[in-house]
């Protein structure tokens, strides 16, 4: 598979939560000279990215829908899919259109935990598995790279994962000493952009990255030192909690992620699921990964103090 000099890149779901970060990363001074054109794709009537051709890279927003997917994907060599959970049917139609394009590299809509080794069903992750299987079946000529980043750093130190900093109580499921990987959305965007600059044959099929990996007891200590006050730590019985949580498949991931935090299911290191930070960002020479310490210092140890997000099971 021959690599392409300064390819055209498109980001599907570019106006979504992660899509905005991915698009911003591709347009940043770190990467923009590696691509000839960046195309944010959106189904929304209004797009946040206005057409331009500054700094040597062309930015052209395209609107697409179920009837013009194939047309919208013409002239593109790399496609990053950041479409969220509400778009599974649309992603199926997107897959069907890909063989009729010149896309050479495809990043499917993963960008979360690596759910491929789980021994339980989850409706959202089942849809992602189905999408990947369909993509493999129809895209035998294309490089498919799945990127897993663990938990979003800024969204995860909250009571929905047992980390109730405001009330001074952290609760783990199983071990509170197991490392858990967190990555900021901005770093996820930079990771994808960096991987897209590699020769096609050097892009892995699977990538695990982690802006920071910390255990619950370490996170408590960091937040305490940053001003959160004393935090007590408790544990729930793993087998009982997991059995109750997985008895019926759910669309909501929070309760599942909570027990995965304690059973090494979100540990992106060489000892567990693997770590590819050096591939994406060798020696942190491209950028500095955002860490739990950075988040704690920014928020005085209260990263989601004003967020209301009920715990789902």
Secondary structure, 3 states (H helix, E strand, C coil): CCCCCCCEEEEECCCCHHHHHHHHHHHCCCCHHHCCEEEEEECCCCCCCCCECHHHCEECCEECCCCCHHHHCCCCCEEEECCCHHHHHHHHHHHHHHCCCCCCEEECCCCCCCCCCCCCCCHHHHHHHHHHHHHHHHCCCCEECEEECCEEHHHHCCHHHCEECCCCEEEEECCCCCCEEEECHHHHHHHHHHHHCCCHHHCCCEEECCCEEECHHHHHHHHHHHHHCCCEEEEECHHHHHHHHHCCCCCCCHHHHHHHHHCCCCCCCCCCCCCCHHHHCHHHCCCCCCCHHHHHHHHCCCCCCCCCCCCCC
